[in-house]
Amino acid sequence: MDVLLGIDMGTGSTKGVLVDASGTVLASEVIAHAMNLPRPGWAEVDADALWWHEVCEISTALMARLGPGGVLAGMCVSGVGPCLVLCDDDLRPLRPAILYGIDTRASVEIDALTAELGEHSILDQAGTLLSSQAVGPKLEWVRRHEPEVFERARGWYGSNSYIAAKLTGEYVMDHHTASQCDPLYAIREFGWNRQWAQRICGHLPLPRLVWPSDVVGTVSPAAAAATGVPAGTPVAAGTVDAYSEAFSVGVRRPGDQMMMYGSTMFLVQITDEYHSDPMLWATVGVDQQSRAIAAGTSTAGSLIGWLQTITGGASFDDLTAEAQLVPPGSEGLLMLPYFAGERTPVFDPQARGVVAGLTLRHGRGHLFRAAYEGISFGIRQILELFDNAQPCIRTVAVGGGLRSPVWSQTLSDITGRTQLVPAQAMGASYGDALLAAIGVGVVPPETDWATIAREMTPDPHNRDRYDELYGTWCELYPATRDQVHRLAADDRP
């Protein structure tokens, strides 16, 4: 029996699965971890000590659970992204990996590169304006602030391409990840923008571009000893975890949309044509020659966890029960959930949380509901932009946040969207197993393992109230931006 190994290195954990060719999960493993936040605006991970170590630990555990008659046909690894891992000739990371858009250190470099290359040219050639999500400014930050690291580097990687290199020795990057390495990738041509890449990368060679399901090499003897995976096992390239998760739940056709509830919220929508909007991310998709748009918030589940902490460590179930007693609209309470800045659609690392309308009669249940409503109002803003690019055919919802009945129902009520919840909730690691299966030819390229288990529909009785509040919520950010920016200046080191 052919078995596939999928591993995903997420923000809060690394997960692995063994899956057969029919999509049945045979075994799974998970290791929780945390990112490092050494300074305000910085978010890092030790790529070797955390990512590679956990891939080895999970691979070893899962290979021990491979039953009699099972043959590992291939493997694939995804990870958070876009990230920046700089390595020497021996594939040793020279500094901690700089994480995706939650790391906002390169704001000066974003402004400088935008002025140098031109905002219009960047949007036209890369499809996306430079923001904290972009890898190019982070490369520039290392060049300016850690020149000795930059000079010693001989290769640059994303999270999944670093692991692919550790497994196979191949220097590659998948097209989707590359399309988030703005402004280095020419999105219309599906290739590197060599002029801009040479300017920013300097002496660093550009990785060979591949598609996420492409087999890039086989597991080396050294990697086999570390991971327990047999030497010679084919390795598919993989991609950024959110896109692998979208792939895992069948979000592959134009008009398909994924809404991922997690520490942050991430949205992906497949488009039939190239579309660029300065308030979204234009990317290529997982399937060859496919296109997508995406958006992501800076907080979501992380804000809920923070509220649990500051309200005395109450249990999630208790807070959920209290929030369910609060009527829609939180009795006049509104929250801007920008507690870690914000990515789409405002792209403002200096944005901060705002709670408006707070009175002595409001309790923690009100704050809990208002946080869910604030997150959902932000998602409504994003979905309106998505609709301009491609009419949505269906929305598939995934992620740990779905265990909150308040959050998922509130989001449907505020956006007016029916959400489809798949039966299989393994996440990106499940998508990785499917990518490996396609890459090695165990299943046809059009294979979809996803089935829908249930639907969440909007409650029409709440629509008018939320429409009214949405208008007020949209006014809060521009009305408080200047004051908040002055306060954020006091938060800098």
FENQUILIN-V407593 format. One line per field, one symbol per residue. ss: DSSP state (H for helix, E for strand, C for the rest). burial: I if it has 24 or more other ideal C-beta (glycine too) atoms within 12 Angstrom, else O. Layout:
ss = ???
burial = ???
This chain:
ss = CEEEEEEEECCCEEEEEEEECCCCEEEEEEEECCCECCCCCCCEECHHHHHHHHHHHHHHHHHHCCCCCCEEEEEEEEECCCCEEEECCCCCECCCEECCCCCCCCHHHHHHHHHHHCHHHHHHHHCCCCCCCCCHHHHHHHHHHCHHHHHHCCEEECHHHHHHHHHHCCCEEEHHHHHCCCCCEECCCCEECHHHHHHHHCCCCCCEEECCCCEEEECCHHHHHHHCCCCCCEEECCCEHHHHHHHHCCCCCCCEEEEEECCCEEEEEEECCCCCCCCCEEEECCCCCCEEEEEECCCCHHHHHHHHHHCCCCCHHHHHHHHHCCCCCCCCCEEECCCCCECCCCCECCCCCEEECCCCCCCHHHHHHHHHHHHHHHHHHHHHHHHHHCCCCEEEEECHHHHCHHHHHHHHHHHCCCEEEECCCCCHHHHHHHHHHHHHCCCCCCCCCCCEEEEECCCHHHHHHHHHHHHHHHHHHHHHHHHHHHHHHCCCC
burial = OIIIIIIIIIIIIIIIIIIIIOIIIIIIIIIOIOIOOOOOIIIIIIIIOIIIOIIIIIIIIIIOOIOOOIOIIIIIIIIIIIIIIIIOOOIIIIIIIIIIIIIIIIIOIIOOIIOOIOOOOIIOIIIIIIIIIIIIIIIIIIIOOOOOIIOOIIIIIIIIIIIIIIIIOIIIIIIIIIIIIIIIIIIOOIOIIOOIIOOIIOOIOIIIIIIIIIIIIIIIOOIIOIIIIIOOIIIIIIIIIIIIIIIIIIIIIIIIIIIIIIIIIIIIIIIOOIIIIIIIIIIIIIIIOIIIIIIIIIIIIIIIIOIIOOOOOOOIOOIIOIIOOIIIIIIIIIIIIIIIIIIIIIIIIIIIIIIIIOOOOIIIIIIIIIIIIIIIIIIIIIIIIIIOIIOIOIIIIIIIIIOIOIIIIIIIIIIIIIIIIIOIIIIIIIIIIIIIIIIIOIIOOOIIIIOOOOOIOIOOOIOOOIOOIIOIIOOIIOOIOOOIOOOIOOOOO
